[in-house]
């Protein structure tokens, strides 16, 4: 029982501590990062460690701690390619099948999440406008974290 209560408290602490921008784009992670940095004046860099949900699933993460404005930015890929070995009865050995897995499963249409800690709304709106000006971005918009079931996956 004790475990449960402490868990609840920490979950509450996180509730509104970050905003989320959903980004739809076919760009590769390094390319979208470069474009966001150029267009939005951010300095996102690839983190040394990817975000691993389990041994097969890892998602690339780029972050920047803007100490001057006290805002912490994290760009997280919502997709990862998983290779599975499919045993085959044939003469050709096993087949490798590829599938795409998602960090936030109920939002499969989103390619990237830009997680913003401690930013005010005007800054967020301004960045969304800038991201939407990137030619290879289909759309970017604020995402309500309240109703996000897989929100825990974004807290790390």
C-alpha positions in Angstrom: 0.0 0.0 0.0 2.8 2.4 0.9 4.2 2.2 -2.6 1.0 3.2 -4.2 0.6 6.5 -2.3 4.1 7.7 -3.0 3.6 6.9 -6.6 0.5 9.0 -6.7 2.2 12.0 -5.2 5.0 12.0 -7.8 2.5 11.5 -10.6 0.7 14.6 -9.4 3.9 16.7 -9.3 4.4 16.0 -13.0 0.9 16.7 -14.1 1.2 20.2 -15.5 4.9 20.6 -15.4 5.4 20.2 -19.1 3.7 21.2 -22.3 3.7 19.1 -25.4 3.9 20.1 -29.1 3.0 17.3 -31.5 4.8 17.4 -34.8 3.9 15.6 -38.0 6.8 15.3 -40.4 8.5 12.6 -42.6 11.9 14.1 -41.8 14.5 11.9 -40.2 15.2 12.8 -36.6 18.5 14.6 -37.2 16.9 16.6 -40.1 13.9 17.7 -38.1 16.2 18.7 -35.2 18.4 20.7 -37.5 15.3 22.4 -39.0 13.8 23.2 -35.5 17.2 24.6 -34.3 17.5 26.8 -37.4 13.9 28.0 -37.4 13.2 28.3 -33.7 16.5 29.4 -32.3 16.9 26.3 -30.2 20.1 24.3 -29.7 18.8 20.7 -29.5 21.5 18.0 -29.5 21.2 14.2 -29.5 21.3 12.8 -26.0 24.0 10.2 -25.3 21.3 7.7 -24.4 18.2 6.9 -26.3 14.9 6.5 -24.5 14.5 2.7 -24.1 11.1 1.3 -23.3 12.4 -2.3 -23.4 15.2 -4.2 -25.1 13.8 -3.8 -28.5 12.3 -0.3 -28.4 14.5 2.8 -28.3 13.5 6.3 -29.3 15.9 9.0 -30.2 15.9 12.0 -27.9 17.4 15.5 -28.5 17.5 18.0 -25.7 18.6 21.5 -24.8 18.6 23.2 -21.4 18.1 26.9 -22.1 19.5 28.1 -18.8 19.1 31.7 -19.6 15.4 31.5 -19.9 15.1 28.5 -17.6 13.3 26.3 -20.1 14.2 22.7 -20.8 13.4 21.4 -24.3 13.2 17.7 -25.4 12.5 16.5 -28.8 11.4 12.8 -28.7 10.8 10.6 -31.7 7.4 8.8 -31.4 8.5 6.0 -33.7 11.1 3.3 -33.7 11.8 0.5 -36.2 11.8 -2.9 -34.6 13.3 -5.8 -36.4 11.8 -9.2 -35.7 13.1 -12.5 -36.8 10.2 -14.6 -38.2 11.1 -18.3 -38.2 10.5 -19.8 -41.7 9.8 -23.3 -42.7 11.4 -22.8 -46.1 15.0 -23.4 -47.2 15.9 -19.8 -46.8 16.3 -19.6 -43.1 14.6 -16.9 -41.0 13.0 -13.8 -42.4 13.5 -10.4 -40.8 10.4 -8.4 -40.6 10.3 -4.7 -39.7 7.6 -3.0 -37.9 7.2 0.5 -36.5 6.5 0.8 -32.8 5.3 4.0 -31.0 6.2 5.6 -27.8 2.7 7.1 -27.3 0.6 4.4 -28.9 -2.7 6.3 -28.9 -1.0 9.0 -30.9 0.5 7.0 -33.7 0.0 9.8 -36.2 2.5 12.0 -34.4 6.1 11.7 -35.5 7.8 13.8 -32.9 6.9 15.3 -29.5 8.6 18.5 -28.4 8.4 18.5 -24.7 8.8 21.9 -23.1 9.4 22.2 -19.3 8.5 25.4 -17.6 7.7 27.6 -20.6 4.9 30.1 -20.7 2.1 29.9 -23.3 3.2 32.7 -25.4 6.6 31.1 -26.0 4.9 27.8 -26.9 2.6 29.5 -29.4 5.5 31.3 -30.9 7.5 28.1 -31.4 4.6 26.3 -32.9 4.2 29.0 -35.5 7.9 28.7 -36.3 7.8 24.9 -36.5 4.8 25.1 -38.9 6.9 27.3 -41.2 9.3 24.5 -41.8 8.6 23.2 -45.3 8.7 19.5 -44.5 6.5 19.8 -41.4 3.0 18.8 -42.2 1.6 20.3 -39.0 2.5 21.1 -35.4 0.1 21.8 -32.6 -0.2 21.8 -28.8 -1.2 18.5 -27.3 -3.2 18.2 -24.2 -1.2 16.0 -21.8 -4.2 15.6 -19.4 -5.9 12.9 -21.5 -2.7 11.2 -22.7 -2.7 7.6 -21.4 1.0 7.0 -22.3 2.1 10.2 -20.7 4.3 8.3 -18.3 6.5 7.3 -21.2 7.4 11.0 -21.7 8.5 11.4 -18.1 12.1 10.4 -17.8 
